[in-house]
Amino acid sequence: MPNPVEDFEITAASAEDIVTLGAWAHEEGWNPGLTDGGVFFPTDPGGFLIGRLGGAPVTSVSVVRYGPDHGFLGFYLTRPHLRGQGYGLRTWQAGTARLAGRNVGLDGVPAQQDNYRRSGFRTCWSNARYEGTPPPDIAPPPGTSLVDARTVPFAQLAAYDRRFFPAPRDGFLAAWITAPGRTALAAVRDGELQGLGVVRDCRAASRIGPLYAVSPQVAAALVSALAATLPEGTVAVDVPDVNPAAIRLAGELGLTPAFDTARMYTGPEPVIDRAGYYGITSLELG
C-alpha cells in the first residue's frame, strides 16, 4: 500500500490545472471570472503550485512574483476531505518559499486569517464584496467621457494602475483588459484618466475589478455603464474599506454586502491612492 506522505508531490501547475483551480474556487463561493485562468497563468507561469496525492490534484496555492520585491498569494485550497492532514500546510510552505524576501500580499477569508497571522501576515484593510444591480444611465461629471479602455494609450493605463498596486504589472493589465468575456471602460477628461473599470463574466454575479476613480461620481458612472453591458446587469465589487467613499457609494448604488476578506501583507503596507481605490482587481492576483 502506498505511503500517503511519500505519495504526495508538489509541482508547478499547468495551464490546464488553472481551470481546475477555478472550479475549486467556485465551490468555495469565491466566484472567479470564467476566463481568469488565461490571464493569471502567463503573468508568472511558475507561480501556481499544485499538490497531488496519488497523482490526483488535491491542494493548490498561487505565489505570483511582481517586480523585484513584491508577491501575491492566492488560490490556497485543499480538497475538503483532506483538510487537517498537513497537505495544505506543505503546499503553503512550498509556496511561501518561492516568495522569500518579498513583501507578500493576500486577500484572506475570515476562517484563515488567524493562520495567516501566525505565518507573519498582518491585516492592512478589509474588503467587502457588494452585489446587486446598480441604477442605469448614471452620467459621468460634465466634461468626462467613458471610452473603451483599449483605445487609451497603454502606457497611460499602466501608469494609472501603478497608483493603486505596489508593483508594475503591465503584462497582467494588458491581458486583463483584453481577455474574452469582459469589458474595460476608462473615464477621460481633457486627455487625462479619471477612472478605470473592468467587468468580467463569472458563474454568478459579474465582477467589476479593478475600479479606480477620481470621485464617487466617476465611479458610479463606471459601475452603471459596465452593468449596462451585461444581460442581467447584476454585478459584484470587492470594496476596500480604506476608502470610506467607496463603501458609501456601494450602498447608494443599491449593492449589498455578501462576502468579506482582509488584505494582509508580510511587510509594510504599500502606499497607494486610497481615495481613488473603489474596487480591488481580484482575490487571487491582487
DOVODREN-515908 format. One line per 3 residues: number of its first residue (from 1); their letters; for each residue x, y, z of N, C-alpha, C. Coordinates in steps of 0.05 Angstrom, whole numbers, always signed. Layout:
# DOVODREN-515908
NUM> a> X Y Z X Y Z X Y Z ~ ...
# end
This chain:
# DOVODREN-515908
1> mpn> +17 -24 +0 +0 +0 +0 +18 +25 +0 ~ +12 +45 -17 +29 +69 -18 +28 +85 +7 ~ +50 +97 +15 +51 +115 +38 +39 +142 +30
4> pve> +18 +151 +43 +6 +176 +35 +25 +200 +35 ~ +44 +200 +55 +63 +222 +56 +82 +221 +32 ~ +92 +198 +26 +111 +195 +4 +97 +198 -23
7> dfe> +71 +193 -24 +56 +194 -49 +46 +222 -55 ~ +53 +242 -38 +44 +269 -42 +67 +285 -55 ~ +60 +299 -77 +81 +313 -92 +70 +341 -100
10> ita> +87 +361 -96 +80 +389 -103 +96 +397 -127 ~ +82 +406 -148 +96 +414 -173 +83 +440 -183 ~ +96 +452 -203 +84 +475 -216 +59 +466 -231
13> asa> +39 +482 -229 +14 +476 -243 +16 +482 -273 ~ +1 +467 -289 +0 +472 -317 -23 +492 -323 ~ -24 +501 -347 -47 +519 -355 -73 +504 -352
16> edi> -74 +478 -357 -98 +462 -354 -106 +460 -324 ~ -86 +458 -307 -91 +457 -278 -106 +482 -268 ~ -100 +505 -280 -112 +530 -271 -142 +529 -275
19> vtl> -151 +515 -295 -180 +511 -298 -192 +497 -275 ~ -178 +476 -265 -186 +461 -242 -187 +479 -217 ~ -167 +496 -214 -166 +514 -191 -190 +533 -191
22> gaw> -197 +542 -215 -220 +560 -218 -246 +546 -209 ~ -249 +520 -215 -272 +505 -207 -272 +502 -176 ~ -249 +497 -165 -247 +495 -135 -255 +521 -122
25> ahe> -245 +543 -133 -251 +569 -122 -281 +575 -123 ~ -294 +566 -145 -323 +570 -147 -337 +554 -126 ~ -328 +530 -120 -340 +514 -99 -338 +528 -72
28> egw> -318 +544 -68 -314 +558 -42 -332 +584 -41 ~ -345 +590 -63 -362 +614 -64 -347 +639 -71 ~ -322 +636 -83 -306 +659 -89 -314 +672 -116
31> npg> -328 +657 -133 -339 +667 -158 -317 +679 -176 ~ -297 +663 -184 -276 +673 -202 -287 +679 -230 ~ -273 +695 -245 -280 +700 -272 -277 +676 -290
34> ltd> -294 +673 -310 -294 +649 -327 -268 +647 -344 ~ -256 +670 -350 -232 +669 -366 -207 +679 -351 ~ -209 +679 -325 -186 +689 -309 -161 +673 -313
37> ggv> -164 +647 -316 -140 +630 -318 -122 +637 -341 ~ -134 +645 -363 -119 +653 -386 -103 +678 -382 ~ -110 +694 -362 -95 +718 -355 -75 +711 -333
40> ffp> -84 +696 -313 -67 +690 -290 -42 +676 -297 ~ -44 +654 -312 -22 +636 -317 +2 +650 -330 ~ -2 +665 -352 +21 +678 -365 +34 +699 -348
43> tdp> +20 +710 -328 +32 +731 -311 +57 +721 -297 ~ +57 +696 -289 +80 +683 -276 +76 +653 -278 ~ +84 +640 -301 +78 +612 -305 +88 +593 -283
46> ggf> +109 +601 -268 +118 +585 -246 +105 +591 -220 ~ +85 +609 -220 +74 +620 -196 +49 +605 -186 ~ +43 +582 -197 +20 +567 -189 +29 +539 -182
49> lig> +25 +531 -157 +33 +504 -147 +9 +487 -142 ~ +12 +462 -148 -10 +443 -143 +2 +418 -129 ~ -12 +409 -109 -4 +384 -95 -21 +361 -104
52> rlg> -7 +339 -110 -21 +315 -120 -16 +292 -100 ~ -38 +278 -94 -37 +255 -78 -44 +231 -95 ~ -25 +213 -98 -30 +190 -117 -35 +199 -145
55> gap> -24 +222 -152 -28 +233 -179 -52 +251 -183 ~ -70 +251 -163 -94 +267 -165 -90 +295 -152 ~ -98 +317 -164 -95 +343 -152 -112 +346 -128
58> vts> -100 +355 -105 -115 +358 -80 -109 +384 -66 ~ -88 +399 -72 -81 +424 -59 -71 +444 -80 ~ -72 +469 -73 -61 +490 -91 -54 +515 -76
61> vsv> -37 +531 -88 -31 +558 -79 -19 +573 -103 ~ -26 +598 -105 -13 +615 -125 +6 +634 -111 ~ +30 +637 -122 +51 +653 -109 +64 +669 -132
64> vry> +51 +690 -140 +59 +704 -164 +78 +727 -157 ~ +100 +728 -172 +120 +748 -167 +114 +773 -185 ~ +116 +796 -172 +113 +822 -187 +139 +838 -181
67> gpd> +152 +846 -203 +176 +862 -199 +197 +848 -182 ~ +216 +863 -171 +238 +851 -155 +231 +845 -126 ~ +210 +857 -116 +206 +854 -86 +178 +851 -77
70> hgf> +159 +846 -95 +131 +842 -87 +121 +815 -96 ~ +102 +804 -81 +90 +779 -88 +61 +779 -79 ~ +44 +762 -91 +17 +760 -82 +9 +730 -81
73> lgf> -4 +723 -60 -11 +695 -54 -41 +692 -56 ~ -50 +671 -69 -79 +665 -71 -83 +635 -77 ~ -108 +628 -83 -115 +601 -90 -105 +581 -69
76> ylt> -104 +589 -44 -95 +570 -23 -119 +552 -16 ~ -118 +527 -27 -141 +509 -25 -131 +480 -20 ~ -147 +466 -4 -144 +437 -1 -171 +425 -4
79> rph> -173 +403 -18 -198 +390 -22 -210 +383 +5 ~ -236 +387 +9 -248 +385 +35 -243 +359 +50 ~ -242 +337 +37 -239 +311 +51 -211 +306 +61
82> lrg> -192 +324 +53 -164 +320 +61 -154 +343 +79 ~ -172 +360 +88 -163 +382 +105 -155 +372 +133 ~ -136 +386 +145 -127 +379 +171 -107 +356 +172
85> qgy> -97 +348 +149 -78 +326 +147 -50 +334 +139 ~ -46 +361 +137 -19 +371 +132 -12 +375 +103 ~ -29 +367 +84 -23 +371 +56 -24 +400 +48
88> glr> -44 +414 +58 -46 +443 +53 -22 +458 +64 ~ -14 +451 +88 +9 +465 +101 +34 +461 +85 ~ +39 +437 +75 +63 +432 +59 +62 +448 +33
91> twq> +38 +451 +22 +36 +467 -3 +41 +496 +3 ~ +30 +505 +26 +35 +533 +35 +64 +538 +38 ~ +78 +520 +51 +107 +524 +56 +123 +525 +30
94> agt> +115 +508 +11 +129 +509 -15 +124 +535 -29 ~ +99 +545 -27 +92 +570 -40 +106 +594 -28 ~ +105 +596 -1 +118 +619 +12 +148 +619 +8
97> arl> +160 +596 +5 +189 +594 +0 +195 +608 -27 ~ +177 +605 -46 +181 +618 -72 +181 +648 -71 ~ +168 +659 -50 +166 +688 -48 +184 +699 -25
100> agr> +203 +683 -16 +220 +692 +6 +234 +718 -1 ~ +235 +736 +18 +248 +762 +15 +231 +783 +2 ~ +206 +777 -5 +188 +796 -17 +167 +805 +3
103> nvg> +156 +828 -1 +132 +836 +13 +108 +823 +0 ~ +95 +805 +14 +75 +788 +2 +47 +797 +11 ~ +29 +799 -7 +1 +806 -1 -17 +783 -6
106> ldg> -40 +783 +6 -62 +764 +1 -88 +776 +10 ~ -110 +764 +0 -137 +771 +9 -147 +746 +24 ~ -148 +747 +50 -155 +724 +66 -184 +723 +74
109> vpa> -196 +699 +71 -223 +695 +82 -222 +694 +112 ~ -244 +701 +126 -243 +702 +155 -233 +676 +168 ~ -240 +653 +158 -233 +628 +170 -203 +623 +170
112> qqd> -188 +636 +153 -159 +631 +151 -142 +654 +162 ~ -155 +676 +170 -139 +699 +177 -120 +695 +201 ~ -129 +680 +221 -112 +674 +244 -88 +657 +235
115> nyr> -92 +638 +217 -70 +623 +207 -50 +640 +192 ~ -60 +659 +177 -42 +677 +162 -26 +695 +181 ~ -39 +704 +203 -24 +720 +222 -2 +704 +235
118> rsg> -6 +679 +240 +15 +662 +252 +38 +658 +232 ~ +32 +662 +206 +53 +659 +186 +66 +686 +179 ~ +60 +707 +195 +73 +732 +191 +58 +753 +176
121> frt> +33 +748 +169 +17 +768 +155 +2 +785 +175 ~ -2 +810 +168 -18 +828 +185 -39 +842 +168 ~ -62 +847 +180 -85 +859 +166 -79 +888 +161
124> cws> -82 +897 +137 -79 +925 +130 -106 +939 +124 ~ -124 +924 +113 -151 +934 +109 -170 +911 +104 ~ -196 +916 +103 -216 +896 +97 -229 +902 +70
127> nar> -237 +881 +56 -253 +884 +32 -281 +872 +36 ~ -301 +885 +28 -328 +874 +29 -338 +872 +0 ~ -347 +848 -7 -359 +844 -33 -388 +854 -33
130> yeg> -394 +873 -49 -421 +884 -52 -432 +874 -78 ~ -457 +865 -78 -470 +854 -101 -498 +867 -105 ~ -506 +867 -130 -533 +877 -137 -534 +889 -164
133> tpp> -556 +903 -170 -560 +915 -196 -560 +945 -193 ~ -540 +960 -202 -539 +989 -198 -559 +1003 -216 ~ -566 +1028 -210 -584 +1043 -227 -572 +1047 -255
136> pdi> -589 +1047 -276 -578 +1051 -303 -574 +1080 -309 ~ -558 +1085 -329 -555 +1112 -342 -545 +1133 -323 ~ -527 +1126 -305 -514 +1146 -288 -493 +1160 -305
139> app> -496 +1186 -308 -478 +1201 -326 -453 +1209 -310 ~ -430 +1210 -324 -406 +1220 -312 -407 +1250 -308 ~ -390 +1262 -293 -390 +1291 -290 -386 +1305 -317
142> pgt> -396 +1329 -319 -393 +1344 -345 -363 +1346 -353 ~ -359 +1341 -378 -332 +1342 -389 -317 +1316 -387 ~ -328 +1296 -374 -316 +1270 -372 -330 +1250 -390
145> slv> -315 +1235 -405 -327 +1215 -423 -318 +1187 -415 ~ -335 +1167 -420 -329 +1139 -416 -322 +1127 -443 ~ -298 +1115 -445 -289 +1104 -471 -279 +1076 -466
148> dar> -277 +1061 -488 -265 +1035 -487 -236 +1038 -478 ~ -228 +1025 -456 -201 +1029 -445 -180 +1020 -464 ~ -187 +1002 -483 -167 +993 -502 -159 +1014 -522
151> tvp> -175 +1036 -523 -168 +1058 -541 -150 +1079 -528 ~ -145 +1076 -502 -127 +1094 -488 -98 +1084 -491 ~ -79 +1101 -495 -51 +1092 -496 -44 +1074 -472
154> faq> -33 +1050 -478 -29 +1031 -456 -10 +1042 -435 ~ +10 +1057 -442 +28 +1068 -423 +14 +1085 -402 ~ -7 +1099 -412 -23 +1116 -394 -39 +1099 -374
157> laa> -51 +1077 -384 -65 +1059 -367 -47 +1046 -346 ~ -23 +1037 -355 -5 +1023 -336 +4 +1042 -315 ~ +10 +1067 -322 +18 +1087 -302 -4 +1092 -282
160> ydr> -29 +1093 -292 -52 +1097 -274 -55 +1074 -255 ~ -54 +1049 -265 -56 +1025 -248 -35 +1025 -227 ~ -11 +1035 -233 +11 +1035 -214 +5 +1051 -189
163> rff> -14 +1070 -190 -21 +1086 -167 -36 +1069 -146 ~ -47 +1046 -155 -64 +1030 -137 -52 +1003 -131 ~ -29 +996 -142 -17 +970 -137 +13 +974 -133
166> pap> +24 +959 -114 +52 +966 -105 +74 +956 -123 ~ +68 +947 -147 +90 +938 -165 +80 +941 -194 ~ +97 +944 -213 +89 +944 -241 +77 +917 -249
169> rdg> +55 +917 -264 +43 +892 -274 +32 +896 -302 ~ +49 +907 -319 +39 +914 -346 +28 +890 -361 ~ +43 +867 -361 +34 +844 -375 +7 +834 -366
172> fla> +3 +834 -340 -22 +825 -328 -44 +845 -337 ~ -39 +871 -335 -60 +890 -341 -68 +889 -370 ~ -48 +886 -388 -55 +884 -416 -73 +861 -422
175> awi> -67 +838 -410 -84 +814 -414 -111 +817 -400 ~ -111 +830 -377 -136 +833 -362 -158 +849 -376 ~ -149 +870 -390 -169 +887 -403 -177 +877 -431
178> tap> -163 +857 -441 -169 +847 -469 -179 +818 -470 ~ -179 +804 -447 -187 +776 -447 -217 +774 -455 ~ -225 +750 -465 -253 +746 -472 -272 +749 -449
181> grt> -296 +757 -455 -317 +758 -434 -314 +781 -415 ~ -303 +803 -423 -300 +826 -405 -301 +852 -421 ~ -309 +873 -407 -310 +900 -418 -293 +918 -400
184> ala> -276 +935 -412 -260 +954 -397 -267 +982 -406 ~ -274 +999 -387 -280 +1027 -393 -262 +1045 -378 ~ -254 +1067 -391 -237 +1088 -379 -253 +1113 -379
187> avr> -251 +1129 -357 -262 +1155 -355 -240 +1175 -362 ~ -246 +1193 -382 -225 +1211 -392 -236 +1240 -392 ~ -219 +1258 -383 -226 +1286 -384 -201 +1302 -394
190> dge> -204 +1316 -415 -182 +1332 -426 -157 +1315 -430 ~ -160 +1290 -439 -138 +1273 -444 -126 +1259 -420 ~ -137 +1265 -396 -126 +1253 -371 -145 +1232 -361
193> lqg> -134 +1210 -350 -151 +1189 -339 -164 +1198 -313 ~ -190 +1194 -311 -205 +1200 -287 -215 +1175 -273 ~ -213 +1152 -287 -222 +1127 -275 -218 +1104 -294
196> lgv> -220 +1080 -283 -218 +1055 -298 -234 +1033 -285 ~ -249 +1019 -301 -265 +996 -290 -266 +974 -311 ~ -265 +949 -300 -266 +925 -317 -287 +906 -305
199> vrd> -306 +897 -322 -325 +877 -313 -320 +851 -328 ~ -322 +828 -314 -317 +803 -327 -339 +782 -321 ~ -344 +764 -340 -364 +744 -336 -355 +724 -314
202> cra> -374 +717 -297 -369 +697 -276 -393 +678 -275 ~ -390 +657 -259 -412 +638 -257 -437 +650 -244 ~ -432 +668 -225 -453 +682 -211 -452 +712 -220
205> asr> -455 +731 -202 -454 +759 -209 -428 +766 -223 ~ -430 +781 -245 -406 +790 -259 -390 +809 -241 ~ -364 +806 -240 -348 +821 -221 -334 +845 -235
208> igp> -335 +867 -221 -322 +891 -230 -296 +894 -214 ~ -274 +896 -228 -248 +900 -215 -226 +900 -236 ~ -208 +919 -235 -207 +940 -215 -229 +961 -220
211> lya> -233 +978 -200 -250 +1001 -202 -235 +1024 -189 ~ -224 +1042 -206 -210 +1065 -197 -225 +1090 -207 ~ -225 +1111 -191 -239 +1135 -199 -230 +1159 -183
214> vsp> -231 +1182 -195 -223 +1207 -182 -244 +1217 -163 ~ -269 +1207 -166 -291 +1216 -149 -313 +1195 -148 ~ -331 +1197 -128 -353 +1178 -128 -371 +1180 -153
217> qva> -373 +1204 -164 -390 +1208 -187 -379 +1193 -211 ~ -352 +1193 -214 -340 +1178 -236 -342 +1148 -231 ~ -338 +1140 -207 -341 +1111 -200 -369 +1102 -205
220> aal> -389 +1117 -198 -417 +1110 -202 -423 +1107 -232 ~ -413 +1126 -248 -418 +1124 -276 -405 +1100 -289 ~ -381 +1093 -280 -368 +1069 -290 -383 +1044 -283
223> vsa> -392 +1042 -258 -407 +1018 -249 -433 +1015 -265 ~ -447 +1037 -268 -472 +1037 -283 -468 +1029 -312 ~ -447 +1040 -325 -442 +1034 -353 -432 +1005 -357
226> laa> -416 +995 -339 -407 +968 -341 -430 +948 -337 ~ -447 +954 -317 -470 +937 -313 -488 +936 -337 ~ -490 +958 -351 -508 +960 -375 -498 +942 -398
229> tlp> -473 +933 -397 -463 +915 -418 -471 +886 -413 ~ -483 +881 -390 -489 +853 -382 -519 +846 -388 ~ -525 +821 -393 -552 +813 -398 -571 +820 -375
232> egt> -562 +815 -350 -579 +819 -327 -571 +843 -310 ~ -547 +854 -314 -539 +878 -300 -530 +873 -271 ~ -528 +848 -262 -520 +843 -234 -490 +842 -232
235> vav> -479 +858 -214 -450 +859 -211 -442 +855 -182 ~ -416 +850 -179 -404 +847 -153 -377 +863 -153 ~ -372 +877 -131 -348 +893 -129 -336 +888 -101
238> dvp> -310 +881 -100 -296 +878 -75 -286 +905 -66 ~ -299 +918 -47 -294 +946 -40 -276 +947 -16 ~ -253 +962 -18 -235 +965 +4 -244 +986 +24
241> dvn> -243 +980 +50 -253 +999 +69 -233 +1021 +75 ~ -209 +1021 +62 -191 +1044 +65 -202 +1068 +50 ~ -223 +1064 +34 -236 +1087 +20 -265 +1088 +30
244> paa> -270 +1103 +51 -298 +1105 +61 -318 +1113 +40 ~ -309 +1130 +21 -328 +1139 +0 -337 +1116 -17 ~ -319 +1096 -21 -327 +1073 -37 -348 +1056 -23
247> irl> -346 +1053 +4 -366 +1039 +19 -393 +1053 +17 ~ -392 +1079 +20 -417 +1095 +19 -430 +1092 -9 ~ -413 +1093 -29 -423 +1092 -57 -437 +1065 -62
250> age> -425 +1043 -52 -437 +1017 -57 -465 +1016 -46 ~ -469 +1027 -22 -496 +1028 -11 -515 +1046 -27 ~ -505 +1069 -36 -521 +1087 -52 -530 +1075 -79
253> lgl> -513 +1057 -89 -520 +1043 -114 -539 +1019 -110 ~ -546 +1014 -85 -564 +992 -80 -551 +965 -78 ~ -524 +964 -76 -510 +939 -73 -509 +931 -43
256> tpa> -509 +905 -38 -509 +896 -11 -485 +878 -5 ~ -474 +878 +19 -451 +862 +25 -457 +832 +26 ~ -438 +816 +14 -443 +788 +12 -420 +771 +20
259> fdt> -396 +782 +23 -372 +766 +26 -350 +784 +36 ~ -333 +774 +55 -312 +791 +66 -285 +778 +63 ~ -265 +794 +59 -237 +785 +60 -220 +807 +73
262> arm> -196 +800 +80 -177 +820 +92 -152 +821 +74 ~ -144 +845 +66 -119 +848 +52 -97 +849 +74 ~ -78 +830 +71 -57 +826 +90 -30 +826 +76
265> ytg> -10 +836 +90 +17 +836 +79 +37 +827 +100 ~ +59 +816 +90 +81 +807 +109 +99 +831 +116 ~ +99 +851 +100 +117 +874 +104 +101 +900 +107
268> pep> +113 +922 +101 +100 +948 +104 +75 +950 +86 ~ +55 +963 +96 +31 +968 +79 +38 +986 +56 ~ +33 +977 +32 +40 +993 +8 +27 +1021 +8
271> vid> +40 +1040 -3 +29 +1067 -6 +14 +1067 -32 ~ -12 +1071 -31 -29 +1072 -55 -47 +1096 -53 ~ -61 +1102 -75 -80 +1124 -76 -107 +1113 -65
274> rag> -109 +1116 -39 -133 +1105 -25 -159 +1119 -34 ~ -157 +1145 -38 -182 +1160 -44 -193 +1152 -71 ~ -176 +1141 -89 -186 +1133 -115 -191 +1103 -119
277> yyg> -188 +1089 -97 -189 +1059 -98 -217 +1050 -90 ~ -233 +1043 -110 -261 +1036 -106 -267 +1006 -108 ~ -249 +991 -120 -253 +962 -121 -227 +948 -128
280> its> -220 +926 -114 -196 +912 -120 -199 +896 -146 ~ -176 +888 -157 -177 +874 -183 -186 +845 -180 ~ -172 +830 -163 -180 +802 -159 -169 +792 -133
283> lel> -183 +772 -122 -173 +760 -97 -148 +743 -101 ~ -143 +734 -125 -122 +715 -129 -95 +727 -136 ~ -96 +749 -152 -71 +762 -160 -69 +791 -152
286> g> -87 +800 -135 -87 +828 -125 -104 +846 -141
# end
